[in-house]
């Protein structure tokens, strides 16, 4: 039986998966902050019978881009 020592294959061994995870986590934190800021700028939606924050085009575009990436 032969053993190969020091061979690195794929994202797991090179740290690439960690980098991708950090970038995606950054995307989702950014989306959460953007949503919070947009909703807090217009607090009148909180007084409605069925409260729902109107997010607008900016948030929709950012969410779409993060899904495509």
Secondary structure, DSSP 8 states (H G I E B T S, - for coil): -----S---HHHHHTHHHHHHHHHHHHHHHHHHHHHHHHHH-GGGGGSTT-----HHHHHHHHHHHHH-
